[in-house]
Amino acid sequence: MKRIATYLLLILLWIMVVPSCSKDPAGTEEETVEIPSRTYSITTEELSCSRDGIKIYGKLVLPEGRDGRMPVVIFSHGLLGHHTDCLPYAEALARKGYAGYCFDFIGGSLANLSGGSYKQMSILTEMEDLRAVMDMIEKQGFTDKNQIYLAGASQGGLVSAMVAAAQPSRIRGMIQMFPAFNIPELVSSYLFILYKGDVSAMPESTSLLGFTFYKKYVEDAITIDPYAEIGKYEGPVLILHGDKDLLVPYSSSEKAVKAYKNATLQKFEGQGHGFDEQGTEKAITSSLEFLTRLNK
């Protein structure tokens, strides 16, 4: 029976990740703006904080020679990711005058430099981590508190969106790359098919789509309804998503852009879950245009 249930689950997951054929507009198209020509040298330094006494390791990237307070972009990595995943974006934005901060979530992966156990990591704990990071960044002398932006990839995009929805006044704008808004639905479907929705019937750990999950993760994930919450953030949002993403379907971002009041969705042709070199360059350009437009 377990094998049959697993087979049915895989069929369900396949149906959920088939790219949408919707021809609805992805979002309001905005005119291209000219990115400032000045380019700064950059410096990188370690900057850490803590949450509940547990270390959150991070790296700060600053534009050299920029005086006064400046806009800051806080980057959140995806599930089992690492702060280094976000550094190319932070470095590119710093060269154009934006401070960038990349960090490891507590227990975010088996190889991160923050404390905590992966067994206790969940979307809710990562939301708490991000809030702690925001508290720390707001206290820095270089920070323009009115120009704090969140940027996240995959689960980091979901976490950023949920934090922005809970504390919208703290965030000037948000950049989301293939945000995993479908995670709660996937986890709930898994739990229902294999364990009839009963978390207590789960083993301590389980695998889904190549990832290992623990009970804490599942228990917290099924309490979240992203599409009912994210619209509470009414600031500007840029969503970048590949149309060949087999883990988080493009249709999930189509649904998200409808939930937001001020969002633009850009389709990245041929890109999957995680951008290649060409996709990364395009994402950096789109992000700089987005930030330039907000800072005109």
Secondary structure as UniProt FT lines:
FT   HELIX           2..17
FT   STRAND          42..46
FT   STRAND          49..51
FT   TURN            52..53
FT   STRAND          54..56
FT   STRAND          58..63
FT   TURN            64..65
FT   STRAND          70..76
FT   TURN            79..80
FT   HELIX           83..85
FT   HELIX           87..94
FT   TURN            95..97
FT   STRAND          99..103
FT   TURN            106..107
FT   TURN            110..111
FT   HELIX           118..120
FT   HELIX           123..138
FT   TURN            141..142
FT   STRAND          143..153
FT   HELIX           155..166
FT   HELIX           168..170
FT   STRAND          173..177
FT   TURN            181..182
FT   HELIX           183..195
FT   TURN            196..197
FT   HELIX           199..201
FT   STRAND          205..208
FT   TURN            209..210
FT   STRAND          211..214
FT   HELIX           215..221
FT   TURN            222..223
FT   HELIX           226..229
FT   HELIX           230..232
FT   STRAND          237..242
FT   TURN            243..244
FT   HELIX           250..259
FT   STRAND          263..268
FT   TURN            269..270
FT   HELIX           277..294
//
